[in-house]
Amino acid sequence: MSNPIVVLPFSLTVQWIHPSYRDLVIDELSQDQSLRLRFLQMANLEGIKLALSQAGGAKGERHLPLLKDATSWAAIRSRCVELVKVSTPDKIAALLRVLRSAVVDAGPDPKEMICRIISDCCEQARAKWDQQKTLLTEAQLHEFFDASILSDTLPVAPAIAPSWMNAYGEVKSSMADRSTPLDGVAFLEWTRLTALIGENEPRYLRQLGFPRNYVGDLEQLLQIVKQESAFEFDSDDADEILEEAERMLLLVQALNVLD
């Protein structure tokens, strides 16, 4: 039988040929420590998912088969941190989501180990994002905050100001350009980001004096939405009608977040 694992030296990852090889790969790796460690040291996100898989096997009796000893745990911990160093914010958020999901069904000892990995990954992500002044979306920050609360010692949050000010700037630009409709995507992103920060890092909003110092902008925003909702959209193009309906839905969702 051909080897179902493909090693890619140029990217230092292990990837799959076909999902049907899953159980065969797990059986092979779980029985060979050298191969197992090599796999964990080179795994991409799919490999991390495999290593953290639970209730696998024909009868669902297999739990964390690739993490059988302290050496294996050390290998996956190191690999997860390395992936954070080289990954985009979306990929980092996906990794944190995988780790967070693995905690749910883990026993006490594995749960403790996974939470340590989460803590390391959150700290590495924060350091990387702060150094690079990365603009983060609400979804990316949401994953960070949800994962971080699983750590015994709460990781320091990433610098929030660049992301919030960028999202706010997008809304302000859309408000200023009255030749085009209000950007529903930007409006919803900003409101969701503001709500997320209010829940997890309210000190930043207090520092801004939000909403007190932004009453004028908020009133203008509400006035624009009111005017646009009263506008009778005139088009026979089905795509244009659908696009406008979706935009109005985004505005409604954003207003609900602000409420």
NUDO-530746 format. One line per field, with one value per residue (C-alpha): residue number from 1; x, y, z. Coordinates in steps of 0.25 Angstrom, whole numbers, always signed. Layout:
pos <- (NUM_...)
x <- (X_...)
y <- (Y_...)
z <- (Z_...)
***
This chain:
pos <- (1_2_3_4_5_6_7_8_9_10_11_12_13_14_15_16_17_18_19_20_21_22_23_24_25_26_27_28_29_30_31_32_33_34_35_36_37_38_39_40_41_42_43_44_45_46_47_48_49_50_51_52_53_54_55_56_57_58_59_60_61_62_63_64_65_66_67_68_69_70_71_72_73_74_75_76_77_78_79_80_81_82_83_84_85_86_87_88_89_90_91_92_93_94_95_96_97_98_99_100_101_102_103_104_105_106_107_108_109_110_111_112_113_114_115_116_117_118_119_120_121_122_123_124_125_126_127_128_129_130_131_132_133_134_135_136_137_138_139_140_141_142_143_144_145_146_147_148_149_150_151_152_153_154_155_156_157_158_159_160_161_162_163_164_165_166_167_168_169_170_171_172_173_174_175_176_177_178_179_180_181_182_183_184_185_186_187_188_189_190_191_192_193_194_195_196_197_198_199_200_201_202_203_204_205_206_207_208_209_210_211_212_213_214_215_216_217_218_219_220_221_222_223_224_225_226_227_228_229_230_231_232_233_234_235_236_237_238_239_240_241_242_243_244_245_246_247_248_249_250_251_252_253_254_255_256_257_258_259)
x <- (+0_+5_+9_-3_+5_+12_+24_+26_+41_+39_+27_+31_+17_+9_-3_-13_-16_-30_-39_-41_-27_-30_-32_-20_-11_-15_-12_+1_+5_+0_+9_+22_+27_+38_+28_+18_+27_+32_+17_+14_+26_+22_+7_-1_-15_-22_-11_-13_-28_-25_-15_-26_-37_-46_-56_-50_-48_-59_-65_-62_-53_-40_-36_-24_-17_-5_-3_+1_+13_+19_+29_+17_+10_+23_+24_+9_+11_+23_+17_+5_+13_+21_+9_+4_+18_+16_+1_-9_-19_-30_-21_-18_-33_-35_-25_-30_-44_-38_-31_-43_-52_-43_-44_-59_-58_-44_-42_-35_-21_-22_-31_-19_-9_-18_-21_-6_-4_-15_-8_+5_-2_-10_+3_+10_-2_-2_+13_+12_+0_+5_+19_+13_+1_-8_-22_-31_-46_-57_-57_-42_-42_-54_-47_-35_-44_-52_-39_-32_-42_-38_-24_-21_-14_-22_-13_-11_-21_-15_-14_-29_-27_-22_-33_-44_-40_-38_-53_-58_-50_-57_-71_-67_-62_-75_-83_-76_-78_-93_-91_-92_-101_-96_-86_-94_-82_-74_-85_-88_-73_-71_-83_-79_-65_-69_-79_-68_-58_-69_-70_-55_-47_-57_-46_-42_-56_-56_-42_-49_-61_-70_-81_-81_-71_-77_-92_-91_-86_-96_-108_-103_-102_-116_-121_-114_-120_-134_-133_-128_-139_-149_-144_-152_-142_-145_-139_-144_-131_-132_-118_-118_-131_-125_-112_-120_-128_-116_-110_-122_-122_-107_-112_-123_-113_-103_-114_-118_-104_-104_-117)
y <- (+0_+14_+23_+33_+44_+54_+61_+75_+79_+93_+97_+87_+82_+69_+68_+58_+51_+47_+47_+32_+29_+36_+23_+16_+28_+29_+14_+15_+28_+23_+10_+17_+28_+33_+35_+40_+51_+55_+56_+65_+74_+76_+76_+87_+91_+78_+70_+77_+74_+59_+59_+65_+56_+49_+38_+32_+18_+8_+8_+22_+17_+24_+37_+46_+34_+42_+49_+36_+42_+55_+56_+56_+67_+75_+73_+78_+89_+94_+92_+100_+112_+111_+111_+124_+130_+128_+129_+139_+144_+136_+123_+127_+128_+115_+108_+114_+109_+95_+96_+101_+91_+80_+84_+81_+66_+65_+58_+66_+63_+65_+78_+83_+81_+87_+99_+101_+101_+111_+120_+119_+121_+133_+140_+137_+143_+155_+158_+156_+165_+176_+176_+176_+186_+176_+181_+170_+167_+165_+150_+148_+156_+148_+135_+140_+145_+132_+123_+132_+130_+115_+119_+118_+131_+141_+145_+160_+164_+169_+184_+188_+202_+200_+191_+199_+212_+206_+200_+213_+220_+212_+216_+230_+230_+223_+234_+245_+240_+243_+239_+225_+217_+214_+202_+192_+182_+193_+198_+184_+181_+193_+191_+176_+180_+191_+181_+171_+181_+186_+171_+168_+180_+191_+200_+204_+209_+217_+223_+227_+233_+224_+226_+240_+246_+240_+245_+254_+243_+233_+243_+245_+230_+228_+239_+233_+220_+226_+234_+221_+212_+222_+223_+216_+207_+207_+196_+184_+177_+165_+165_+180_+177_+166_+173_+185_+176_+169_+183_+187_+175_+178_+192_+186_+176_+187_+195_+183_+182_+197_+196)
z <- (+0_-3_+8_+10_+16_+7_+13_+6_+10_+4_+14_+25_+26_+25_+17_+12_-1_+3_+15_+14_+19_+32_+41_+34_+36_+51_+53_+46_+54_+67_+67_+62_+72_+62_+51_+61_+66_+52_+48_+60_+57_+43_+44_+38_+43_+38_+44_+58_+56_+54_+66_+75_+70_+80_+79_+67_+62_+57_+71_+75_+86_+81_+89_+85_+79_+75_+88_+96_+104_+109_+97_+87_+95_+95_+80_+77_+87_+80_+66_+70_+74_+61_+53_+60_+56_+42_+40_+36_+46_+40_+41_+55_+59_+52_+60_+73_+70_+68_+81_+88_+82_+87_+101_+101_+101_+107_+121_+132_+128_+113_+116_+125_+114_+103_+111_+113_+98_+96_+106_+98_+85_+90_+96_+83_+74_+83_+82_+67_+65_+74_+67_+53_+57_+51_+48_+53_+50_+60_+57_+59_+72_+76_+75_+83_+94_+94_+94_+104_+116_+116_+121_+136_+134_+125_+114_+111_+100_+87_+84_+81_+77_+63_+59_+65_+59_+46_+47_+51_+40_+30_+35_+36_+21_+17_+25_+18_+4_+2_-13_-9_+1_+15_+15_+23_+24_+30_+39_+45_+46_+55_+63_+66_+69_+79_+86_+87_+93_+102_+107_+108_+109_+114_+119_+104_+102_+115_+110_+97_+105_+96_+94_+101_+92_+79_+81_+69_+60_+65_+63_+49_+46_+51_+42_+30_+33_+35_+22_+14_+20_+15_+1_-9_-17_-32_-40_-49_-47_-38_-34_-30_-22_-15_-12_-6_+2_+8_+11_+18_+26_+30_+35_+43_+49_+53_+59_+67_+72_+76_+83)
***
